[in-house]
């Protein structure tokens, strides 16, 4: 009798061992959800813009004039959010340039706004550097004042909006 129980128990364990791998193979692997990765870059400026621009937020005075305020992007970065904080406490009209892409001798602007972006801006190409940033005194596109004295531009690059 003991031998019959031992054989039955052994067969049961062997059958259980054979079924467990089959059940494991049936389970679906969970797909990893994409994760938003952000990188923050701050660019300080300490010179007010020269001249005044009226009713518009395009063009302006280079933040690091006479050199460019260039900010490289990583290959996986597709979006940028921008916030400009000026010591005056006022909004500042700012434009982001991708450089002279079309070869006409002028910087090509891919985004213009006042104070901060409402939504992340898609870069013209993933990983494309911001070649320069231009700001000005005068007015924003909505005719609110744009006062540029000294401050910081905070750029938040990300792989997702």
C-alpha positions in Angstrom: 0.0 0.0 0.0 2.8 2.4 0.9 4.4 1.7 -2.4 1.2 2.4 -4.3 0.8 5.8 -2.5 4.5 6.7 -3.2 4.0 5.8 -6.9 0.8 7.8 -7.2 2.4 10.8 -5.4 5.4 10.7 -7.7 3.2 10.5 -10.8 1.1 13.5 -9.5 4.2 15.6 -8.9 5.6 14.7 -12.3 2.3 15.6 -14.0 2.2 18.9 -12.1 5.7 19.7 -13.2 4.8 19.1 -16.8 1.7 21.4 -16.6 3.4 24.4 -14.9 5.6 25.3 -17.9 2.7 25.1 -20.3 0.7 27.6 -18.1 3.7 29.9 -17.9 4.0 30.0 -21.7 0.3 31.0 -22.0 0.8 34.2 -20.0 1.2 37.3 -22.2 4.1 39.5 -21.5 3.1 43.0 -20.5 4.2 45.7 -22.8 6.1 48.5 -21.1 4.3 51.8 -21.4 6.3 54.6 -22.9 7.8 56.8 -20.2 8.1 60.6 -20.6 11.7 61.7 -20.1 12.5 65.4 -19.5 15.6 67.4 -19.4 15.7 71.1 -18.2 18.2 73.7 -19.5 18.3 77.2 -18.2 19.8 80.1 -20.3 20.4 83.4 -18.4 20.5 86.7 -20.2 21.6 90.0 -18.7 21.3 92.6 -21.4 18.1 94.4 -22.4 17.2 94.3 -26.1 18.1 97.1 -28.3 15.2 99.0 -29.9 11.5 98.3 -29.7 9.4 95.9 -31.7 5.8 96.7 -32.2 2.8 94.4 -32.3 4.5 91.1 -32.9 6.5 88.3 -31.3 8.7 87.4 -34.2 12.3 88.5 -34.6 14.1 90.5 -31.9 17.4 90.7 -30.1 19.6 87.6 -29.6 19.7 86.7 -25.9 23.5 86.2 -26.0 24.3 88.8 -28.6 26.7 88.9 -30.3 27.1 85.2 -30.0 24.2 82.7 -30.4 22.2 81.3 -27.4 22.3 77.8 -28.9 20.9 74.9 -27.0 21.5 71.3 -28.3 18.8 68.7 -28.1 19.4 65.0 -27.6 18.4 62.6 -30.4 15.4 61.3 -28.5 14.0 64.7 -27.7 11.1 65.8 -29.9 9.4 68.5 -27.9 10.3 71.6 -25.9 8.4 73.7 -23.4 9.7 77.2 -22.7 9.2 79.7 -19.9 11.0 83.1 -19.8 11.2 84.9 -16.4 12.4 88.5 -16.6 13.5 90.6 -13.6 10.9 93.2 -14.7 8.1 90.8 -13.8 6.6 91.3 -17.2 6.2 88.8 -20.1 8.8 88.8 -22.8 8.2 88.1 -26.5 10.6 85.4 -27.6 11.3 83.4 -30.8 13.1 80.2 -31.2 15.3 79.7 -34.3 16.5 76.6 -36.1 19.2 78.6 -37.9 19.2 79.4 -41.6 17.7 76.1 -42.9 16.6 77.4 -46.3 19.8 79.3 -47.1 18.3 82.7 -47.6 20.7 84.4 -45.1 18.0 84.8 -42.3 17.4 82.7 -39.3 14.3 80.5 -39.6 11.9 80.8 -36.7 10.0 77.7 -35.7 8.2 79.1 -32.6 7.1 82.5 -31.3 5.3 83.2 -28.0 5.1 85.6 -25.1 6.2 84.6 -21.6 5.7 80.8 -21.9 4.5 78.1 -24.2 1.0 76.9 -23.5 1.7 73.4 -24.8 5.0 71.7 -25.7 6.4 72.7 -29.1 7.3 70.0 -31.5 10.9 70.4 -32.7 11.2 70.6 -36.6 13.2 67.4 -36.4 13.9 65.1 -33.4 17.1 66.1 -31.7 17.3 69.4 -33.6 19.2 72.1 -31.7 17.8 75.5 -31.0 20.3 77.6 -32.9 19.4 80.9 -31.2 16.7 82.6 -29.2 15.5 86.2 -29.9 13.5 88.4 -27.5 12.4 92.0 -27.7 11.0 95.0 -25.9 7.7 96.3 -27.2 4.5 94.3 -27.5 3.5 90.7 -27.8 1.2 89.4 -30.5 -1.8 90.1 -28.2 -0.6 93.7 -27.7 0.4 93.1 -24.1 3.7 94.7 -23.1 7.0 92.8 -23.7 9.7 94.0 -21.3 13.2 92.5 -21.7 15.8 93.5 -19.0 17.6 90.4 -17.5 16.3 87.0 -16.7 16.3 83.3 -17.4 14.9 81.2 -20.2 13.9 77.7 -18.9 13.7 75.0 -21.7 12.2 71.6 -20.9 13.0 69.1 -23.6 11.1 65.8 -23.7 10.4 62.7 -25.8 6.7 63.1 -25.5 4.3 66.1 -25.4 
